[in-house]
Amino acid sequence: MGYAQLVIGPAGSGKSTYCSSLHQHCEATGRAIRIVNLDPAAENFDYPVAMDIRELISLDDVMEELGLGPNGGLLYCMEHLEENLDEWLSEELENYMEDDYLVFDCPGQIELFSHVPVLKNFVEHLQRKNFNVCAVYLLDSQFITDVTKFISGCMASLSAMVQLELPHVNILSKMDLVTRKRDIEDYLNPEPQTLLAELNQRMGPQFQKLNKALIELVDQYSMVSFVPLDLRKESSIQYVLSQIDNCIQFGEDADVKIKDFDEDDDQD
């Protein structure tokens, strides 16, 4: 059985930086992971690329040949990937063993994981290849400055969770850049009633029923819990990785190691 992280989130949320830091952490701890680039517009990488969608199709070529803009061109590229799952992706996956750990660095266009079925079909293909997959949703912690933005981020993450139907780990990225961490801490494990009260203060009375429904939805799906990630701290990276490993049951099927004792030890 293989294992995979699907790293998603809005553009600029730190997905590639997360992948790079994760690779460095695993390399330092003697753990093997493979990073896969699924962004046809990517140019530079701070990590070794095990598989690259640009070998199949690139955004620059699509924009030049078809006259599409960046967003339309990227959707075209991802749909082309979807059409070639049985050929290109299956052939690439044959290079890896059953217990390999893959991390897929995805594009930041939110429609890819909110309502367009490309990534959902990609995930189902991985699952047919016997991969346990977890969605890792990154949200820029600097975006969470008030309750309205927090709810907006939760709704976007919830949309991805419903669309992909995967175990889901939500990460507040770029915590190392936050100057007032106390403001962020209020949203790490907030009380629903506190959120509702703050939301009603910021919006007109005609939105109170809507606010109540949103808070109940967030609370029902346990989406009010985010894991903060500070890339300066190895302990923070390890904690996030352990949460993801638990979701995909990484290491649970490992053989138990039994120590061999010498005869002299037995006699003692």
N, C-alpha and C positions, 0 to 999 in steps of 0.2 A: 504494500500500500504506500502511495506517495502522499506528500503533504504540500499544501499551497496556501499562500496569502494572496489575496486580491486587494492591492493597495489602491483605494479610490478616495475621492474628495474633490472639492472645487479647485480650480486653477490657482496656483500660488499657495496652497495649503501645506506644502513641504513634503510631498510624496517622494520625490527623487532624493531629497536630503535624508529622509527617513530610511530609504532603501540603502543609501550609502553608509549611514551610521550603523545600520543593522548589520551590514556586511563586515564593517570594521570590527564591530563588537564580536560577532561570531568567529571571525578570523583570529582575534586575540584570545578567545576562549577555546579554540580548537574545534569549533563546530562548523560543519560544511553546509552552506546554503548557496543557491544559484539565483541570481537576479535576472529577470526577463523583462526586456523593454517592449511594452505594448503601445508606445506613443510614436506614431509615424512622423511627428513633427520634432522629435527630440534631436539634439545635435551633440551635446557634450555630456559625458558621464563621469562620475567620481567613483564608479564601481565597475568591475569586469562584467561585461554583458554576456550571459550564457546563451540567450536567444534574443533575436532582434526582429521586430515586425518589419523594419525597413529593408530587410532582405527579401521580403515579399512585396511590399509597397511602401512608398514614401509620400508624404504630403506635398513636397515640392514638385514631384513629378505629376501628381494628380492636378494640382493647381495650374501647372503650365500646360498640360495636355488637354484638360477639360475646361479650363477657364473658371474654376470654382473658387470661392473665397475660402478662408481658413476653416470656418466652421463646417461649411458644406463639404469641403475637401476631406476634413477629418472623418466626418460621418461616412463618406464614400469609402475611405480607407478601412474603417472598422467593419463596414458591411462586406467589403472584399475579404477581410479576414474571416468573417463568419462563413462566407461561401467556400473558404479553403481550409476549414477546420479538419476535415477528413484527410486532406492531403498534406498541407504544409505543417500544421500543428502536430498531427499524429506522427509525421516523419521526424520532427524535431524531438518529440517526447521519447522516441525510441532510443535516444542517446543517453537516457537517464535510467537509473536503477529504480526498483520499486519503492525503496525507502528514501529517495531523494526529496529534498525540501526546496521548493521553488517559490520565489517571491515575484509577483507580476506587478510591475510599475505601470499603472494605467494613465491614460490621458485625463485631463481635468474637466472636459466638457460634461456638465452635470446631466445632460439628457441621456448620456450613455448608460448611466446607472439609475436613472429615475423612471424612464418610460420606454426608451428604445430597447428592444430585446437582444441586442448584440451581445452584451456581457452576460446576460442570463443564459443564452445559448452556449457561450464560451464556457461558462461554469459547468453546465450540464455535460459538455463534452469532456471536461476534466474528470467529472465524477464517473462518467462511463469508463474512463481510463483508470479507475480505482484511486482517485485522489480525494483526500479529505481537504475541503476548501473552507477558508474563513475570510470574510470580508473585513478589511481594516479601513475604517472610514476616518480620514484626517480632517480636522477643522481647525483653522488658525485661531489660536487662543486670543490673539489681538483683535479678532472679530467680535469676541464675546465681551462687549462693554456695557450692555444693558439687557434687560429681560426680553425685549422685543427681538433683538438679534440672537439671543440664546434660543428662543422658541423657533425662530427661522432656521437656525442651524439644526435643531432637533427635527424639524419637519423634513428638511432635505435628507438627513440621515435616515429617518423613518421611511421615506420614499424609496431609498436604495435598499433598505432591509426588506420591505415588502416585495419589491421588484425581483431581487436576487434570491430570496428565500434561503439565506445562508446564516450560519453563526456569525455574529456581528460584534466587533470590538470598536468602540468609538474612542478616538484619541484627540486630545487637545494638544496640538503641535505648537512648536516655537515658544514653549514656556520659558526658555532661556532668554527670550527677548522681551518678556513682560516686565515692566518696571514696577507696576503696582499689583503684586500677586494677590493681595487681599481682596481686590475686586473680582478676581477670577475664582478664588476659593469659594465664594458665595454660590457659584453655579456648579461646583463639582458634585455635591450631594444636596441639592436644595429641597426644601419642603414644598409640595405642590400648592398648599394654601398660601405660602409666602410668594411664590411665583404669580399666583392668581391675583393677589392683592397688588403687587407691583404692576402687573399688566393692566389692571383696571384703573390704576392711577395715571397711566400713560395714555390710555385710550378713552374715547367717549363712552357714555353710559349705554349707548345703543349697541356697543360691541361686547357687553358683559356676558351674554349667553354664548357668543362665539369664543370668548376668552376661556370660559369655563369648559367648553367642549374641547378646546385645544389642550388645556392643562390636563384634563382627564385622559385624553388620548396619549399624551406624552407619558403620563404616569402609568397608564395601563400597559404600555409597551416597554416600560422600564428604560425609557430613552433619556431620563434626566441624569444618568450616570455616565460621565466621561472620565477617561484615564489621562491624567496630565503626563506629558512627555518632555523632559528636559534633557536634550542631547549632550549636555556637558557632564551629566552624571551617568556612569555605567550602571548604577543600581536602578535608575529610572528606565533605561533601555531594557535591562534584564527583567524588570517587573512587567513591562508591556509585553515582552516576548513570552513570558510565562503565562500571561493571560491568553494570548493567542494560541500557544501550545496546548493549553487546557481545552480550548474550544475544538481543536482538530485532533485531540487525543494523541498528540505527538509523544512517542516514547512509551505509551502504555502497552504496546505489544512487544517490547524489547524482552529478550531472554534474561532470566534471572541468572546472575553470575554467582557461582558457588566456589568458594575458596578451597583449594586443595591443601590439606594439612600433611606435613611430613610424619612418618611413623614415629620419629623421635618426639614430636610434639604430642602425639597421642599417648606415648608412654609416660610423658611428664604429667 
